[in-house]
Amino acid sequence: LLARGLADEPFRRVGKGWRVGKWVVPVDDEGCFQVCFFGKPDETFPTVPYEEVYSGAVNAGESAAVYRQVLRGKIALVGDATTVSNDYRITPMGTMAGVEIHAHAIATLLQCQYVQEAPRWLNTVVLCLLPVLICPLVAICPLRCGAAAAVALLFAYLVANVWLFVDHGLWLHLVAPSAATMLSALGVLGERSLTEEREKRRTRGMLERYVSLE
């Protein structure tokens, strides 16, 4: 709030978020927001060793100018990033120190790059729509083309999901729609395979009544 000049503004609950002045933070039912990770561990934010602060190197010596440039006007977090504290957590970007996770959380708030889960109705529509789209394709097209169409549809959904997540911060469910689409496609392909095999056997049996197929 200090960094955004809103230290004197009150918090207000609005819909599914918090408002401070004109700044709105979307949260879930538990009051939490999704952290947006801006890079790999130890590569995103500049760090200053504590011994440099303790020894006064940040204020004097050859490194003082560099440290002043790094720290001036910034939010500085103090935390233990050593393996002794064991303050490490698994994140989408890899194992990360707790203090660095806090830095990503603060950067998410300052840059307003929130990751929001898609509404339940949208996930439901996607879950129902993908199998409905793939079933006619698999039923009408030849078996190989139907299988290729199922793979292409899943790939297109994956690309769209990544695009929405990266460019718009919208998180669509991936596992359930993909599984439903694949199971629907496999079911139709399996039924077609069995039906065609039965037709082949029936045709062969009819022909064997009149001609020798040996």
Protein Blocks (a to p, Z undefined) as FASTA:
>chain_A
ZZnopmmpccddehjacdehjaccdddfkopacdddfbdehilbccddfklmmnopmmgc
jklmmmmmmmgopacddddfbfklopacddfkbccdfklmmmmmmmmmmnopacddddfk
lmmmmmmmmmmmmmmmmmmmcfklmmmmmmmmmmmmmmmmmmmmmmnopacdfklmmmmm
mmmmmmmmmmmmmmmmmmmmmmmmmmmmmmccZZ
